[in-house]
């Protein structure tokens, strides 16, 4: 599977804050970035998911909810598709209300149940609705994967030519540096964050972040990734690198460990 897609997701795409996509391919140990694209609305994202394969895409949103959370909500969860089909029947307001009510029932300090993979990756609970709204990302993203008929290794059988794995660019970035590298707030777009982006890109090119997989960039691409203070393009490229790692591991699980929960999902490279 040499054709790769890395997706930095948002639950409310628009022209000012689109879903950003890194398109590339794996050639030996080199990840080639072919182009970047911006998806300003849901039709353009759905069109991406329905692009004929073969391709492997890494998408930066949670594919599942915590098993504990699903049980507490009383939602059907016999398997991944069952939970997602149920969520797809809910309005956004009803989904919000259910997660808000669950949070209020839980004690302070333990308001958000986590998936096993969240603990391993240091990621937010998919039941969180603010800062960041990861729950809404699940609400918008997972049903679209199911509707498009993509295959999710270890979770759902679909089109074997369109493989979707869960990405978390922050996991890979933190393996390189603990320094903050992006901000949507202009006053926080500092020289220190610029230096952190330079460092992340340099390490991706050197191949130290993912066991020898090297990112191949033109000088113009490198400058563009470093210059983007919001980090959206860099996050898409980090997701592309996670897609490459999964592609190198290959079918049928694309690197997903045997112990990964088939209901909750798994973050690539965690």
Long-range contacts (C-beta under 8 A, 24 or more apart in sequence): 1-26, 1-54, 1-55, 1-56, 1-163, 1-247, 1-250, 1-251, 2-26, 2-27, 2-247, 3-53, 3-54, 3-55, 3-56, 4-31, 4-55, 4-56, 4-57, 4-58, 4-240, 4-243, 4-244, 4-247, 5-48, 5-55, 5-56, 5-57, 5-58, 5-240, 5-243, 6-57, 6-58, 6-167, 6-236, 6-237, 6-238, 6-239, 6-240, 6-241, 6-242, 6-243, 7-48, 7-57, 7-58, 7-59, 7-60, 7-167, 7-236, 7-239, 8-60, 8-169, 8-232, 8-233, 8-235, 8-236, 8-239, 9-59, 9-60, 9-61, 9-137, 9-141, 10-137, 11-61, 11-133, 11-136, 11-137, 11-139, 11-140, 11-141, 12-136, 13-39, 13-40, 13-41, 13-42, 13-44, 13-45, 14-40, 14-41, 15-40, 18-232, 19-44, 19-45, 20-232, 20-233, 20-235, 20-236, 21-48, 21-236, 22-233, 22-236, 22-237, 22-239, 22-240, 23-240, 24-240, 24-244, 26-213, 26-244, 26-247, 26-248, 29-207, 29-212, 29-213, 29-214, 30-213, 30-214, 30-215, 30-216, 31-213, 31-214, 31-215, 31-216, 31-240, 31-241, 31-244, 32-216, 33-215, 33-216, 33-217, 33-221, 33-237, 33-240, 36-224, 36-233, 36-236, 42-140, 42-144, 45-144, 46-144, 46-147, 46-148, 49-144, 49-145, 49-148, 49-150, 49-162, 49-164, 50-148, 51-162, 52-161, 52-162, 53-159, 53-160, 53-161, 53-162, 53-163, 54-161, 54-162, 55-161, 55-162, 55-163, 56-163, 56-164, 56-165, 56-243, 56-246, 56-247, 56-254, 57-150, 57-162, 57-163, 57-164, 57-165, 57-243, 58-164, 58-165, 58-166, 58-167, 58-239, 58-240, 58-242, 58-243, 58-246, 58-268, 59-141, 59-145, 59-164, 59-165, 59-166, 59-167, 59-239, 60-137, 60-166, 60-167, 60-168, 60-169, 60-235, 60-239, 61-134, 61-137, 61-138, 61-140, 61-141, 61-142, 61-166, 62-115, 62-123, 62-126, 62-134, 62-137, 62-138, 62-141, 62-142, 62-166, 62-265, 63-138, 63-141, 63-142, 63-145, 63-152, 63-155, 63-164, 63-166, 63-265, 64-115, 64-126, 64-138, 64-142, 64-155, 64-261, 64-263, 64-264, 64-265, 65-115, 65-126, 65-127, 65-138, 65-264, 66-113, 66-114, 66-115, 66-118, 66-125, 66-126, 66-127, 66-264, 67-115, 67-261, 67-263, 67-264, 68-113, 69-102, 69-113, 69-125, 69-126, 69-127, 70-263, 72-102, 72-105, 72-113, 73-98, 73-99, 73-102, 77-263, 79-156, 79-262, 79-263, 80-152, 80-155, 80-156, 80-262, 80-263, 80-265, 81-146, 81-156, 83-263, 84-142, 84-143, 84-145, 84-146, 85-143, 85-146, 87-138, 87-139, 87-142, 87-143, 88-143, 88-146, 88-147, 90-139, 92-136, 92-139, 95-135, 95-136, 95-139, 96-129, 96-135, 96-136, 99-127, 99-129, 99-135, 100-129, 102-127, 103-127, 115-261, 115-264, 115-265, 116-260, 116-261, 116-264, 117-166, 117-260, 117-261, 117-264, 117-265, 117-266, 117-267, 117-270, 118-267, 120-267, 120-270, 121-168, 121-171, 121-267, 121-270, 122-170, 122-171, 122-174, 123-168, 123-170, 123-171, 123-267, 152-265, 153-246, 153-251, 153-252, 153-253, 153-254, 153-256, 154-253, 154-256, 154-260, 154-262, 154-266, 155-262, 155-263, 155-265, 160-251, 163-246, 163-254, 165-242, 165-243, 165-246, 165-254, 165-255, 165-256, 165-266, 165-268, 166-265, 166-266, 166-267, 166-268, 167-238, 167-239, 167-242, 167-243, 167-267, 167-268, 168-242, 168-267, 168-268, 168-270, 169-234, 169-235, 169-236, 169-238, 169-239, 169-242, 171-242, 171-267, 171-269, 171-270, 172-209, 172-210, 172-238, 172-241, 172-242, 172-269, 173-200, 173-238, 175-209, 176-200, 176-203, 176-204, 176-208, 176-209, 181-231, 181-234, 182-228, 182-229, 182-230, 182-231, 182-232, 182-234, 182-235, 183-229, 183-230, 183-231, 184-230, 186-229, 189-229, 189-230, 193-229, 194-226, 194-229, 197-225, 197-226, 197-228, 197-231, 197-234, 198-226, 200-234, 200-238, 201-225, 201-226, 201-234, 204-237, 204-238, 204-241, 209-241, 210-241, 210-242, 210-244, 210-245, 210-269, 211-245, 213-241, 213-244, 213-245, 213-248, 215-241, 242-268, 242-269, 243-268, 245-269
